[in-house]
């Protein structure tokens, strides 16, 4: 939380994680959470290289 008691502003990485994890969860609900996060981080790193 920020000093004013509200939520911290989401970073680009946080926003990317939220949308990608949700997308992968919808695409493959049986995928383990750990594997899903690994894929999202790989996608983030590939996107950042561009």
mmCIF file of the N, C-alpha and C atoms, coordinates in Angstrom:
data_MODEL
# 
_entry.id   MODEL 
# 
loop_
_atom_site.group_PDB 
_atom_site.id 
_atom_site.type_symbol 
_atom_site.label_atom_id 
_atom_site.label_alt_id 
_atom_site.label_comp_id 
_atom_site.label_asym_id 
_atom_site.label_entity_id 
_atom_site.label_seq_id 
_atom_site.pdbx_PDB_ins_code 
_atom_site.Cartn_x 
_atom_site.Cartn_y 
_atom_site.Cartn_z 
_atom_site.occupancy 
_atom_site.B_iso_or_equiv 
_atom_site.pdbx_formal_charge 
_atom_site.auth_seq_id 
_atom_site.auth_comp_id 
_atom_site.auth_asym_id 
_atom_site.auth_atom_id 
_atom_site.pdbx_PDB_model_num 
ATOM 1   N N  . UNK A 1 1  ? 0.840  -1.189  0.000   1.00 0.00 ? 1  UNK A N  1 
ATOM 2   C CA . UNK A 1 1  ? 0.000  0.000   0.000   1.00 0.00 ? 1  UNK A CA 1 
ATOM 3   C C  . UNK A 1 1  ? 0.876  1.240   0.000   1.00 0.00 ? 1  UNK A C  1 
ATOM 4   N N  . UNK A 1 2  ? 0.359  2.275   -0.542  1.00 0.00 ? 2  UNK A N  1 
ATOM 5   C CA . UNK A 1 2  ? 1.089  3.540   -0.531  1.00 0.00 ? 2  UNK A CA 1 
ATOM 6   C C  . UNK A 1 2  ? 0.893  4.221   0.822   1.00 0.00 ? 2  UNK A C  1 
ATOM 7   N N  . UNK A 1 3  ? 1.632  5.284   1.054   1.00 0.00 ? 3  UNK A N  1 
ATOM 8   C CA . UNK A 1 3  ? 1.547  5.993   2.334   1.00 0.00 ? 3  UNK A CA 1 
ATOM 9   C C  . UNK A 1 3  ? 0.169  6.612   2.567   1.00 0.00 ? 3  UNK A C  1 
ATOM 10  N N  . UNK A 1 4  ? -0.583 6.835   1.498   1.00 0.00 ? 4  UNK A N  1 
ATOM 11  C CA . UNK A 1 4  ? -1.916 7.420   1.648   1.00 0.00 ? 4  UNK A CA 1 
ATOM 12  C C  . UNK A 1 4  ? -2.969 6.365   1.969   1.00 0.00 ? 4  UNK A C  1 
ATOM 13  N N  . UNK A 1 5  ? -2.545 5.104   2.065   1.00 0.00 ? 5  UNK A N  1 
ATOM 14  C CA . UNK A 1 5  ? -3.475 4.050   2.423   1.00 0.00 ? 5  UNK A CA 1 
ATOM 15  C C  . UNK A 1 5  ? -4.125 3.372   1.237   1.00 0.00 ? 5  UNK A C  1 
ATOM 16  N N  . UNK A 1 6  ? -3.901 3.893   0.030   1.00 0.00 ? 6  UNK A N  1 
ATOM 17  C CA . UNK A 1 6  ? -4.470 3.274   -1.160  1.00 0.00 ? 6  UNK A CA 1 
ATOM 18  C C  . UNK A 1 6  ? -3.552 2.190   -1.699  1.00 0.00 ? 6  UNK A C  1 
ATOM 19  N N  . UNK A 1 7  ? -3.939 1.639   -2.805  1.00 0.00 ? 7  UNK A N  1 
ATOM 20  C CA . UNK A 1 7  ? -3.106 0.615   -3.429  1.00 0.00 ? 7  UNK A CA 1 
ATOM 21  C C  . UNK A 1 7  ? -1.989 1.264   -4.222  1.00 0.00 ? 7  UNK A C  1 
ATOM 22  N N  . UNK A 1 8  ? -0.877 0.530   -4.334  1.00 0.00 ? 8  UNK A N  1 
ATOM 23  C CA . UNK A 1 8  ? 0.227  1.019   -5.156  1.00 0.00 ? 8  UNK A CA 1 
ATOM 24  C C  . UNK A 1 8  ? -0.189 0.988   -6.620  1.00 0.00 ? 8  UNK A C  1 
ATOM 25  N N  . UNK A 1 9  ? 0.384  1.866   -7.392  1.00 0.00 ? 9  UNK A N  1 
ATOM 26  C CA . UNK A 1 9  ? 0.113  1.882   -8.824  1.00 0.00 ? 9  UNK A CA 1 
ATOM 27  C C  . UNK A 1 9  ? 0.736  0.627   -9.438  1.00 0.00 ? 9  UNK A C  1 
ATOM 28  N N  . UNK A 1 10 ? -0.026 -0.035  -10.285 1.00 0.00 ? 10 UNK A N  1 
ATOM 29  C CA . UNK A 1 10 ? 0.482  -1.242  -10.927 1.00 0.00 ? 10 UNK A CA 1 
ATOM 30  C C  . UNK A 1 10 ? 1.550  -0.893  -11.953 1.00 0.00 ? 10 UNK A C  1 
ATOM 31  N N  . UNK A 1 11 ? 2.617  -1.675  -11.951 1.00 0.00 ? 11 UNK A N  1 
ATOM 32  C CA . UNK A 1 11 ? 3.667  -1.494  -12.942 1.00 0.00 ? 11 UNK A CA 1 
ATOM 33  C C  . UNK A 1 11 ? 3.241  -2.182  -14.234 1.00 0.00 ? 11 UNK A C  1 
ATOM 34  N N  . UNK A 1 12 ? 3.956  -1.910  -15.313 1.00 0.00 ? 12 UNK A N  1 
ATOM 35  C CA . UNK A 1 12 ? 3.668  -2.585  -16.582 1.00 0.00 ? 12 UNK A CA 1 
ATOM 36  C C  . UNK A 1 12 ? 3.783  -4.096  -16.411 1.00 0.00 ? 12 UNK A C  1 
ATOM 37  N N  . UNK A 1 13 ? 4.776  -4.531  -15.631 1.00 0.00 ? 13 UNK A N  1 
ATOM 38  C CA . UNK A 1 13 ? 4.964  -5.961  -15.386 1.00 0.00 ? 13 UNK A CA 1 
ATOM 39  C C  . UNK A 1 13 ? 3.761  -6.541  -14.655 1.00 0.00 ? 13 UNK A C  1 
ATOM 40  N N  . UNK A 1 14 ? 3.272  -5.853  -13.625 1.00 0.00 ? 14 UNK A N  1 
ATOM 41  C CA . UNK A 1 14 ? 2.108  -6.331  -12.878 1.00 0.00 ? 14 UNK A CA 1 
ATOM 42  C C  . UNK A 1 14 ? 0.883  -6.463  -13.774 1.00 0.00 ? 14 UNK A C  1 
ATOM 43  N N  . UNK A 1 15 ? 0.663  -5.461  -14.618 1.00 0.00 ? 15 UNK A N  1 
ATOM 44  C CA . UNK A 1 15 ? -0.476 -5.489  -15.541 1.00 0.00 ? 15 UNK A CA 1 
ATOM 45  C C  . UNK A 1 15 ? -0.345 -6.660  -16.508 1.00 0.00 ? 15 UNK A C  1 
ATOM 46  N N  . UNK A 1 16 ? 0.869  -6.851  -17.041 1.00 0.00 ? 16 UNK A N  1 
ATOM 47  C CA . UNK A 1 16 ? 1.126  -7.945  -17.972 1.00 0.00 ? 16 UNK A CA 1 
ATOM 48  C C  . UNK A 1 16 ? 0.864  -9.286  -17.286 1.00 0.00 ? 16 UNK A C  1 
ATOM 49  N N  . UNK A 1 17 ? 1.360  -9.437  -16.054 1.00 0.00 ? 17 UNK A N  1 
ATOM 50  C CA . UNK A 1 17 ? 1.163  -10.683 -15.306 1.00 0.00 ? 17 UNK A CA 1 
ATOM 51  C C  . UNK A 1 17 ? -0.325 -10.967 -15.114 1.00 0.00 ? 17 UNK A C  1 
ATOM 52  N N  . UNK A 1 18 ? -1.080 -9.958  -14.714 1.00 0.00 ? 18 UNK A N  1 
ATOM 53  C CA . UNK A 1 18 ? -2.511 -10.150 -14.477 1.00 0.00 ? 18 UNK A CA 1 
ATOM 54  C C  . UNK A 1 18 ? -3.227 -10.634 -15.727 1.00 0.00 ? 18 UNK A C  1 
ATOM 55  N N  . UNK A 1 19 ? -2.996 -9.954  -16.842 1.00 0.00 ? 19 UNK A N  1 
ATOM 56  C CA . UNK A 1 19 ? -3.722 -10.305 -18.063 1.00 0.00 ? 19 UNK A CA 1 
ATOM 57  C C  . UNK A 1 19 ? -3.258 -11.641 -18.631 1.00 0.00 ? 19 UNK A C  1 
ATOM 58  N N  . UNK A 1 20 ? -1.950 -11.881 -18.615 1.00 0.00 ? 20 UNK A N  1 
ATOM 59  C CA . UNK A 1 20 ? -1.428 -13.129 -19.182 1.00 0.00 ? 20 UNK A CA 1 
ATOM 60  C C  . UNK A 1 20 ? -1.803 -14.348 -18.347 1.00 0.00 ? 20 UNK A C  1 
ATOM 61  N N  . UNK A 1 21 ? -1.714 -14.239 -17.027 1.00 0.00 ? 21 UNK A N  1 
ATOM 62  C CA . UNK A 1 21 ? -2.089 -15.363 -16.167 1.00 0.00 ? 21 UNK A CA 1 
ATOM 63  C C  . UNK A 1 21 ? -3.570 -15.686 -16.369 1.00 0.00 ? 21 UNK A C  1 
ATOM 64  N N  . UNK A 1 22 ? -4.403 -14.664 -16.440 1.00 0.00 ? 22 UNK A N  1 
ATOM 65  C CA . UNK A 1 22 ? -5.838 -14.876 -16.658 1.00 0.00 ? 22 UNK A CA 1 
ATOM 66  C C  . UNK A 1 22 ? -6.095 -15.528 -18.016 1.00 0.00 ? 22 UNK A C  1 
ATOM 67  N N  . UNK A 1 23 ? -5.376 -15.072 -19.043 1.00 0.00 ? 23 UNK A N  1 
ATOM 68  C CA . UNK A 1 23 ? -5.544 -15.626 -20.387 1.00 0.00 ? 23 UNK A CA 1 
ATOM 69  C C  . UNK A 1 23 ? -5.137 -17.101 -20.414 1.00 0.00 ? 23 UNK A C  1 
ATOM 70  N N  . UNK A 1 24 ? -3.989 -17.417 -19.824 1.00 0.00 ? 24 UNK A N  1 
ATOM 71  C CA . UNK A 1 24 ? -3.522 -18.800 -19.809 1.00 0.00 ? 24 UNK A CA 1 
ATOM 72  C C  . UNK A 1 24 ? -4.424 -19.690 -18.967 1.00 0.00 ? 24 UNK A C  1 
ATOM 73  N N  . UNK A 1 25 ? -4.955 -19.147 -17.881 1.00 0.00 ? 25 UNK A N  1 
ATOM 74  C CA . UNK A 1 25 ? -5.852 -19.912 -17.018 1.00 0.00 ? 25 UNK A CA 1 
ATOM 75  C C  . UNK A 1 25 ? -7.129 -20.273 -17.769 1.00 0.00 ? 25 UNK A C  1 
ATOM 76  N N  . UNK A 1 26 ? -7.615 -19.330 -18.570 1.00 0.00 ? 26 UNK A N  1 
ATOM 77  C CA . UNK A 1 26 ? -8.815 -19.577 -19.370 1.00 0.00 ? 26 UNK A CA 1 
ATOM 78  C C  . UNK A 1 26 ? -8.517 -20.580 -20.486 1.00 0.00 ? 26 UNK A C  1 
ATOM 79  N N  . UNK A 1 27 ? -7.341 -20.438 -21.084 1.00 0.00 ? 27 UNK A N  1 
ATOM 80  C CA . UNK A 1 27 ? -6.927 -21.298 -22.189 1.00 0.00 ? 27 UNK A CA 1 
ATOM 81  C C  . UNK A 1 27 ? -6.697 -22.740 -21.733 1.00 0.00 ? 27 UNK A C  1 
ATOM 82  N N  . UNK A 1 28 ? -6.056 -22.906 -20.567 1.00 0.00 ? 28 UNK A N  1 
ATOM 83  C CA . UNK A 1 28 ? -5.718 -24.235 -20.056 1.00 0.00 ? 28 UNK A CA 1 
ATOM 84  C C  . UNK A 1 28 ? -5.875 -24.243 -18.537 1.00 0.00 ? 28 UNK A C  1 
ATOM 85  N N  . UNK A 1 29 ? -7.106 -24.440 -18.057 1.00 0.00 ? 29 UNK A N  1 
ATOM 86  C CA . UNK A 1 29 ? -7.367 -24.368 -16.617 1.00 0.00 ? 29 UNK A CA 1 
ATOM 87  C C  . UNK A 1 29 ? -6.627 -25.421 -15.791 1.00 0.00 ? 29 UNK A C  1 
ATOM 88  N N  . UNK A 1 30 ? -6.202 -26.511 -16.417 1.00 0.00 ? 30 UNK A N  1 
ATOM 89  C CA . UNK A 1 30 ? -5.525 -27.584 -15.689 1.00 0.00 ? 30 UNK A CA 1 
ATOM 90  C C  . UNK A 1 30 ? -4.014 -27.381 -15.581 1.00 0.00 ? 30 UNK A C  1 
ATOM 91  N N  . UNK A 1 31 ? -3.485 -26.341 -16.233 1.00 0.00 ? 31 UNK A N  1 
ATOM 92  C CA . UNK A 1 31 ? -2.046 -26.078 -16.175 1.00 0.00 ? 31 UNK A CA 1 
ATOM 93  C C  . UNK A 1 31 ? -1.661 -25.694 -14.746 1.00 0.00 ? 31 UNK A C  1 
ATOM 94  N N  . UNK A 1 32 ? -0.589 -26.302 -14.228 1.00 0.00 ? 32 UNK A N  1 
ATOM 95  C CA . UNK A 1 32 ? -0.142 -25.935 -12.875 1.00 0.00 ? 32 UNK A CA 1 
ATOM 96  C C  . UNK A 1 32 ? 0.238  -24.458 -12.790 1.00 0.00 ? 32 UNK A C  1 
ATOM 97  N N  . UNK A 1 33 ? -0.031 -23.857 -11.641 1.00 0.00 ? 33 UNK A N  1 
ATOM 98  C CA . UNK A 1 33 ? 0.222  -22.427 -11.415 1.00 0.00 ? 33 UNK A CA 1 
ATOM 99  C C  . UNK A 1 33 ? 1.686  -22.081 -11.684 1.00 0.00 ? 33 UNK A C  1 
ATOM 100 N N  . UNK A 1 34 ? 2.588  -22.914 -11.208 1.00 0.00 ? 34 UNK A N  1 
ATOM 101 C CA . UNK A 1 34 ? 4.028  -22.665 -11.371 1.00 0.00 ? 34 UNK A CA 1 
ATOM 102 C C  . UNK A 1 34 ? 4.415  -22.628 -12.850 1.00 0.00 ? 34 UNK A C  1 
ATOM 103 N N  . UNK A 1 35 ? 3.877  -23.552 -13.616 1.00 0.00 ? 35 UNK A N  1 
ATOM 104 C CA . UNK A 1 35 ? 4.161  -23.610 -15.056 1.00 0.00 ? 35 UNK A CA 1 
ATOM 105 C C  . UNK A 1 35 ? 3.582  -22.388 -15.770 1.00 0.00 ? 35 UNK A C  1 
ATOM 106 N N  . UNK A 1 36 ? 2.387  -21.987 -15.359 1.00 0.00 ? 36 UNK A N  1 
ATOM 107 C CA . UNK A 1 36 ? 1.729  -20.816 -15.954 1.00 0.00 ? 36 UNK A CA 1 
ATOM 108 C C  . UNK A 1 36 ? 2.572  -19.559 -15.721 1.00 0.00 ? 36 UNK A C  1 
ATOM 109 N N  . UNK A 1 37 ? 3.076  -19.378 -14.499 1.00 0.00 ? 37 UNK A N  1 
ATOM 110 C CA . UNK A 1 37 ? 3.908  -18.216 -14.195 1.00 0.00 ? 37 UNK A CA 1 
ATOM 111 C C  . UNK A 1 37 ? 5.194  -18.241 -15.003 1.00 0.00 ? 37 UNK A C  1 
ATOM 112 N N  . UNK A 1 38 ? 5.789  -19.429 -15.172 1.00 0.00 ? 38 UNK A N  1 
ATOM 113 C CA . UNK A 1 38 ? 7.024  -19.539 -15.948 1.00 0.00 ? 38 UNK A CA 1 
ATOM 114 C C  . UNK A 1 38 ? 6.784  -19.096 -17.391 1.00 0.00 ? 38 UNK A C  1 
ATOM 115 N N  . UNK A 1 39 ? 5.679  -19.529 -17.972 1.00 0.00 ? 39 UNK A N  1 
ATOM 116 C CA . UNK A 1 39 ? 5.339  -19.127 -19.340 1.00 0.00 ? 39 UNK A CA 1 
ATOM 117 C C  . UNK A 1 39 ? 5.137  -17.618 -19.445 1.00 0.00 ? 39 UNK A C  1 
ATOM 118 N N  . UNK A 1 40 ? 4.448  -17.044 -18.481 1.00 0.00 ? 40 UNK A N  1 
ATOM 119 C CA . UNK A 1 40 ? 4.196  -15.600 -18.501 1.00 0.00 ? 40 UNK A CA 1 
ATOM 120 C C  . UNK A 1 40 ? 5.512  -14.830 -18.412 1.00 0.00 ? 40 UNK A C  1 
ATOM 121 N N  . UNK A 1 41 ? 6.409  -15.266 -17.549 1.00 0.00 ? 41 UNK A N  1 
ATOM 122 C CA . UNK A 1 41 ? 7.701  -14.587 -17.411 1.00 0.00 ? 41 UNK A CA 1 
ATOM 123 C C  . UNK A 1 41 ? 8.520  -14.733 -18.686 1.00 0.00 ? 41 UNK A C  1 
ATOM 124 N N  . UNK A 1 42 ? 8.488  -15.914 -19.304 1.00 0.00 ? 42 UNK A N  1 
ATOM 125 C CA . UNK A 1 42 ? 9.177  -16.100 -20.591 1.00 0.00 ? 42 UNK A CA 1 
ATOM 126 C C  . UNK A 1 42 ? 8.607  -15.143 -21.636 1.00 0.00 ? 42 UNK A C  1 
ATOM 127 N N  . UNK A 1 43 ? 7.278  -15.020 -21.680 1.00 0.00 ? 43 UNK A N  1 
ATOM 128 C CA . UNK A 1 43 ? 6.630  -14.105 -22.634 1.00 0.00 ? 43 UNK A CA 1 
ATOM 129 C C  . UNK A 1 43 ? 7.016  -12.658 -22.351 1.00 0.00 ? 43 UNK A C  1 
ATOM 130 N N  . UNK A 1 44 ? 7.106  -12.286 -21.081 1.00 0.00 ? 44 UNK A N  1 
ATOM 131 C CA . UNK A 1 44 ? 7.505  -10.928 -20.696 1.00 0.00 ? 44 UNK A CA 1 
ATOM 132 C C  . UNK A 1 44 ? 8.924  -10.645 -21.190 1.00 0.00 ? 44 UNK A C  1 
ATOM 133 N N  . UNK A 1 45 ? 9.818  -11.590 -20.961 1.00 0.00 ? 45 UNK A N  1 
ATOM 134 C CA . UNK A 1 45 ? 11.212 -11.406 -21.370 1.00 0.00 ? 45 UNK A CA 1 
ATOM 135 C C  . UNK A 1 45 ? 11.342 -11.300 -22.886 1.00 0.00 ? 45 UNK A C  1 
ATOM 136 N N  . UNK A 1 46 ? 10.576 -12.095 -23.613 1.00 0.00 ? 46 UNK A N  1 
ATOM 137 C CA . UNK A 1 46 ? 10.597 -12.022 -25.084 1.00 0.00 ? 46 UNK A CA 1 
ATOM 138 C C  . UNK A 1 46 ? 10.072 -10.668 -25.557 1.00 0.00 ? 46 UNK A C  1 
ATOM 139 N N  . UNK A 1 47 ? 9.011  -10.198 -24.915 1.00 0.00 ? 47 UNK A N  1 
ATOM 140 C CA . UNK A 1 47 ? 8.406  -8.913  -25.284 1.00 0.00 ? 47 UNK A CA 1 
ATOM 141 C C  . UNK A 1 47 ? 9.384  -7.772  -25.012 1.00 0.00 ? 47 UNK A C  1 
ATOM 142 N N  . UNK A 1 48 ? 10.111 -7.841  -23.906 1.00 0.00 ? 48 UNK A N  1 
ATOM 143 C CA . UNK A 1 48 ? 11.043 -6.779  -23.529 1.00 0.00 ? 48 UNK A CA 1 
ATOM 144 C C  . UNK A 1 48 ? 12.244 -6.717  -24.473 1.00 0.00 ? 48 UNK A C  1 
ATOM 145 N N  . UNK A 1 49 ? 12.581 -7.844  -25.127 1.00 0.00 ? 49 UNK A N  1 
ATOM 146 C CA . UNK A 1 49 ? 13.711 -7.885  -26.055 1.00 0.00 ? 49 UNK A CA 1 
ATOM 147 C C  . UNK A 1 49 ? 13.412 -7.142  -27.346 1.00 0.00 ? 49 UNK A C  1 
ATOM 148 N N  . UNK A 1 50 ? 12.134 -6.982  -27.667 1.00 0.00 ? 50 UNK A N  1 
ATOM 149 C CA . UNK A 1 50 ? 11.738 -6.337  -28.933 1.00 0.00 ? 50 UNK A CA 1 
ATOM 150 C C  . UNK A 1 50 ? 11.980 -4.860  -28.912 1.00 0.00 ? 50 UNK A C  1 
# 
